[in-house]
Amino acid sequence: GDVVRTYSSKEDEGVSVEKGMNLILWDLGYPGADIVDDAFLFRGHRSPIAVPGIYQVRMTLGNWSQTQTFEVKKDPRLTTTQDDFQEQFDLAIEIRDIISDLTAAIRSIRDVRNQLENLVIYTKKAGVDENIATNALNISERLTSIEEQFIQTKHEDRLDTCNFPPM
């Protein structure tokens, strides 16, 4: 009964449909981690993949809606058990959520740092006590060093992983 993924043909939702038959494919992925735009994860990041089992798809158009059940089957060549799939999925969800939490922290750091930079500009224009600007710059530098422990901020080219490895 939990929603895994939603696809919509609304303009800002990214699914293009035309009159007649349309095909929308689900890659069996759950929503991925929220990642800052300039982050680079080595080998990218994958969405957690659905565990084999029974799922439902619901199509809605205006007031009309229809639901159909389907089964995601495991690759018969694999010896992976249902419990193994579930453990992999649970770990992938946990990692995704940690990355999303880290992204939220990085965005907060950047927001505070931006506010501090504006404070420095304001205090200099207003001619207020220079200690305020100095303290703001010190805090901003400390925030930068915290951010640099979590995400690679020095790369200018995503291919320059030798000099600035992904974090």
Salt bridges, closest charged atoms under 4 A:
ASP27 OD1 - ARG5 NH1 3.46
ASP34 OD2 - ARG107 NH1 2.62
ASP38 OD1 - ARG110 NH1 3.01
ASP75 OD2 - ARG77 NH2 2.54
ASP97 OD1 - ARG96 NE 3.00
GLU147 OE2 - ARG110 NE 2.67
GLU147 OE1 - ARG113 NH1 2.59
GLU148 OE2 - LYS154 NZ 3.63
